[in-house]
Structure formats: C-alpha cells, structure tokens
Amino acid sequence: MINYEQEKKVSHLLHLVLSCLSFGFWLPIWFIVCLSVSLENRGIRKRNKKKEAALMAKIDDNGRLRL
C-alpha cells in the first residue's frame, strides 16, 4: 500500500471572517496563504505521482508484483 500525502486545505470561511473584521487588512495574508498552499499541493501531487509510478513499474504484465 502506498502512503500518499494528503493535500492541504485553506479555511476560506475563517479568512473571510478575519478579512471582514479587519476591514480588508487580512486580504493580503489570505492571498499569500492560498498561494503557498497551492504551491505545496502541487509538490504533493508530484510526489504522489512518483510513488504511484514506482509501484506500477514493479507490477508485471500478468499483474504480479516483482520484488
């Protein structure tokens, strides 16, 4: 079994509330958090694809696992 990494999520509701309470001053921080999480998730997806490809390379045409 492959140990996949979980993608990160942004709590948009929390950031919306903080932006409203701070009269919009929180908006740049929200943008930076979204950008950071997006870039991190891109790396996670790449690593998960590599893990899956490595596993598929170990399975032969008959569906048996090569060690």
C-alpha positions in Angstrom: 0.0 0.0 0.0 1.3 3.4 -0.9 1.4 6.1 1.8 0.0 9.1 -0.1 0.4 12.6 1.3 -2.7 14.5 2.0 -3.2 17.8 0.2 -3.5 20.9 2.4 -6.7 23.0 2.5 -7.4 26.6 3.2 -10.2 27.6 5.6 -11.8 30.2 3.3 -14.6 30.9 5.8 -12.1 31.8 8.6 -10.1 34.1 6.3 -13.4 35.7 5.1 -14.4 36.5 8.7 -10.9 37.8 9.5 -11.0 40.0 6.4 -14.4 41.4 7.4 -13.3 42.0 11.0 -10.1 43.7 9.9 -11.8 45.8 7.2 -9.9 44.1 4.5 -6.4 44.3 6.0 -6.3 40.5 6.2 -6.8 40.1 2.4 -3.1 40.1 1.5 -2.4 37.4 4.1 -5.3 35.3 2.7 -3.8 35.7 -0.8 -0.4 34.6 0.4 -1.8 31.6 2.3 -3.8 30.5 -0.8 -0.7 30.8 -3.0 1.5 29.0 -0.5 -0.9 26.1 -0.1 -1.4 25.9 -3.9 2.3 25.5 -4.5 2.7 23.0 -1.7 -0.2 20.9 -3.1 1.5 20.9 -6.5 4.6 19.4 -4.9 2.5 16.8 -3.0 0.7 15.8 -6.2 4.1 15.3 -8.0 5.5 13.2 -5.2 2.3 11.1 -5.1 2.5 10.5 -8.9 6.2 9.4 -8.5 5.2 6.9 -5.8 2.4 5.5 -7.9 4.7 5.3 -11.0 7.3 3.4 -9.0 4.7 0.9 -7.8 3.3 0.4 -11.3 6.8 -0.3 -12.6 7.1 -3.2 -10.1 3.9 -4.8 -11.4 4.5 -7.1 -14.4 2.1 -7.8 -17.4 0.4 -10.7 -15.5 -0.4 -8.5 -12.5 2.2 -10.0 -10.2 4.4 -7.9 -8.0 8.1 -8.0 -8.9 10.4 -7.6 -5.9 
